[in-house]
Amino acid sequence: MISDLDDHVGRVMAALAKAGVADRTLVVFTSDNGATLPRAAHTSCNVGGVDAQFFNSTAGLRDFKGSVYEGGIRIPMIAWLPGRVPAGTTSDAPSYFADWFPTLCDAAGLKKPAGLSVESLWSIMTGGPAPTSRKAMVWVFPGYRGQMAVRMGDFKVVRQRLSTKTPGPWEVYNLADDRAEANDLAAQHPEIIAKAKELLRREVADNPVFPLPIPGVNAPEDAK
């Protein structure tokens, strides 16, 4: 699969060069989730045949695809645009897919709508410094028994099993010193949970197609 993917990316790049537009085309390579889930115990390979343990696919991050823990959502992104995106540079600035709308607007020189709750990555991609702070990032996922996450600075709030009769507790992690999300700080930081609830009440709209009750936000905290 990797060889086939590499071949097809090469064909795209060759087509851009042949058309004479490679030097003014922004190419972005990324993924929509982390490594696939483990399969039955009798095989070392995860779903799809990937040997995630051998390749260290999650690099110590918690969980896999279908999860809002870092192993499910933290992924690499590669951008290429000669003369604008400096080659060989990296950034640890956090971002997510919602940021691509204003980013591509900036890359194309288009005016962005006012009042966006996401941020453009264009200045970072073109060699500027990472901002000292950014707007919160929100994930609300009705799949895999329902789950959500909110990242505010270094803190990340997670809640699982929202579509079940026994929703999980609020969890809080400091990703700056706990990228594996092994140390739940919920008991020490109720104010972070309260801030996440306030943000979710403002940002989460009712969705009749994929409804997801979040206890303490759009459903009673003791909902069963």
N, C-alpha and C positions, 0 to 999 in steps of 0.2 A: 504493500500500500504506500509506504513512504517513497519507494522508488518511482511508483506511478505518479504520485503527487509531485515529486520533484521534476519529473518529465513534463507534466502539464504546466507547471509554473514556468519552466524553461521555454515552453512553446509560446506562452503569453508574452514573456519578456522579448523573445525573438521577433514576435509579431509587432510589438511596439517599436523595436529598432528598425524593422523593415519598413514600417509606415513613416519613419522619421519623426516620431513624437515621443520617443523614450525620454529625452532630456527635459520634457515638460509634462510628464505624466506622473502623478503621485500613485505609487503602488503600496498598498497596505496588506500585510499578511498577518492573520490572527486566527483565533478559534472562538467558538461560542461556549465552550465548557472544558473542564479538565478531563483527565483520563477516565476511561469507562470503568464501570463497576466490576468488582470481582464476580466470578462465576462459582460453580459448585466447588467443593473442597478437593475434588479429585484432580483438578487442573490448576497449574500455577498462572494460567493466562486469564486475563479479564475478558469481558464481553468484546467480541470482535477480534479476539486472538492476540491482543497486546499483552506482553509480559511486563506489566507495570512495575513489578518488583525488580526485575533484572535491569530495566532501563531507569529505575528510580524516577518514574514519570511525575510524581507529585513532589519530589524533593523534600519529603518530610512534612508536607502540608496535610491537613486533616481531610479525609474523605475523598470522594470521587464525583464524577458526573452525576447530576441530579441532586446535588447538595449545595446549600448556600454557605457551607464552610469553605475555607480557602482552597482546598483541594478540588472543589467543584467549580469555582469561579475565577480563581487567580490563574491567568494565562499570559503567555508572552505575546508581544505585538512587535512587528518589524515594519518600518516605514522606509521608503526609498524615493527620493526625488533629487537628482543631481543638482548641486548648486544651492539647494534650499535646506535639505535635511542632511546635516553633517554626517559623513560616513564614520562608522566605528564608535559612535557615541551611545551612551545608555542613560536611562532615567528611571528612578524608582518612584516617580510621582504616581499616586494612585489615580485610576480612571476607570470608566466602564463604558459599555456600548452607547449609552444615551449621550455621551459626550461627542460622539462622531458627527451629529448633526451640526452643531456650531463649529466644530473643527473643519469639516468639509466646506462650510460656508466661508470661513476665513481663507482656506486654501484656494478657493475659487474666486475670492474677491467679492462675495455676495453679502448683502446686508443681512444680519441675523435679526430675527424677531426679538422684541423687547420682552423682558420678564422670564427668560428661560431659567429653569431650575438646574441646569447642567452647565458644564464649562468647556470652553474650547481648549484643545491640546496643542494648537498650532504653534504658539510661541515656544512651548517646550520642545516640540518636534524640530523646530528650526534653530535650536541652539540657545534659546533663552533659559533663564533660571526657572526652576520649579517654584510655584507659589508656596508661601509659608502656610497657607491654609486653603481649603477649597470647600465648596458646598457639599452637603451630605449626599451619600449615594444610597439608594434604596432598591432592594430586590424583594419582590412579592411573587411567590411561585406556588400556584395551586397544585402542581404535580408532586409526586412522591410524598403523599399524605399531607401536603400543605406546609409551607415554611416561608419565613421572611428573614431578611437581614437589613440592618442599617449601619453604615459606616460613617462616623463623625470624627474626623481627625484620625488619631491612632486607635480610637475605640470602635469596636464593632459589637452590635447587639444582634443576637440570633434567637429565633423561636421556631421550634419544630412541631410536627404532628398536629398542625392547626385544623386539619379536616377530620380529625378523629375525635372520639369521645373523651380522650384524655390528652389534651394539648400539653406539650412540654413546657417547662419553666422558661422564664426569661434568662438568657445567658449574656454575659458581658466579657469581652476579651480585649486586651491591649496588644494590638498587632505589632507595636514597636519592639516589644521584648518577648512576645509569645506568638510567633507566626504559625506555630502548630496548633494554636487554640486549645491548649491543654490545661490552662489555669482559668477557671470561671471566676470572674470578679463581681458577679451580680450582687452578692451580699455586701460588698464594700462600696458599690457605686449605684445605689438606687436612683440617684439624680440622673445618671446616664440613661437608665431605663425610662424614667419620666420624660426626658428630653426626646428619646426615640418615639415614645407614644405620641407626644405632641406633634412631632414631625409627620408620623404616619397618619394621624387624623387629618392633617392638612393636605397630604400628598396622595393618599390612597382613595380612589373613587370606586363606587359600587360597580361591579362587573357581573351582569346577569349570566353571561356565557361561562365565565370561569370564576364563580364566587369563591371568596376566601375569607371566612370570619377570622378576625384577629382579636382574641379576647383582650379586653382592656382598651381596644381601639374602636372597632366597629361592631363589637359583640360584647356581652357581659363577661367580666373577668372569670366568673365561675361557670361559664357555659360548658355544658357536657353533651 
